Amino acid sequence: LFVFILLGLITLWGILLFLRYRWRKMEEEEQAMYDMVKKIIAVVQDHYKEWERNLERYPYVGIFHVRDSLIPPQSR
């Protein structure tokens, strides 16, 4: 009986460790997503400001241009 209780506790401890790892990983991914959104907004705002100063031809910027300016070629 003691062996079964011990195995049950070890199993529960393992599940707890796994869940903590998954939650931490999800939080890191979510933070990385928010950081990327902030960078995208900054690129679009900078482009618009340059357009206001007549340094750019159009007030909008293409999705691929934003991607290319934020993500290095080897990571795409």
C-alpha positions in Angstrom: 0.0 0.0 0.0 2.8 2.4 0.9 4.5 1.8 -2.5 1.3 2.7 -4.4 0.9 5.9 -2.4 4.5 6.8 -3.0 4.2 6.1 -6.8 1.0 8.2 -6.9 2.8 11.1 -5.2 5.7 10.8 -7.5 3.4 10.8 -10.5 1.5 13.9 -9.2 4.8 15.7 -8.6 5.9 14.9 -12.2 2.6 16.2 -13.6 3.0 19.4 -11.5 6.5 19.9 -12.8 5.4 19.4 -16.4 2.5 21.8 -16.0 4.7 24.5 -14.5 7.1 24.1 -17.4 4.3 24.4 -19.9 2.8 27.5 -18.2 6.2 29.2 -18.1 6.7 28.3 -21.8 3.3 29.7 -22.7 4.0 32.9 -20.9 7.3 33.3 -22.7 5.7 32.8 -26.0 2.9 35.3 -25.2 5.5 37.9 -24.1 7.5 37.3 -27.3 4.2 37.8 -29.3 3.5 41.1 -27.5 7.1 42.3 -28.1 6.7 41.5 -31.8 3.4 43.4 -32.0 5.1 46.4 -30.4 7.9 46.3 -32.9 5.4 46.0 -35.8 3.5 49.1 -34.5 6.8 51.0 -34.2 7.8 50.2 -37.8 4.4 51.3 -39.1 4.4 54.5 -37.1 7.9 55.3 -38.2 7.0 54.8 -41.8 3.9 57.0 -41.5 6.0 59.8 -39.8 8.5 59.6 -42.7 5.5 59.9 -45.1 4.3 63.0 -43.3 7.8 64.5 -43.8 7.6 63.6 -47.5 10.4 61.0 -47.2 8.1 58.1 -48.3 5.8 57.9 -51.3 2.9 56.2 -49.7 1.4 56.4 -46.2 1.1 52.7 -45.8 3.7 50.0 -45.6 3.5 46.4 -47.0 3.3 43.4 -44.8 6.4 41.8 -46.4 8.4 45.0 -45.9 7.6 45.0 -42.2 8.4 41.3 -41.9 11.7 41.8 -43.8 12.7 44.7 -41.6 12.0 42.8 -38.3 13.0 39.2 -39.0 16.5 38.4 -40.4 16.6 36.3 -43.6 18.0 33.2 -41.9 15.0 33.2 -39.4 12.2 33.5 -42.0 
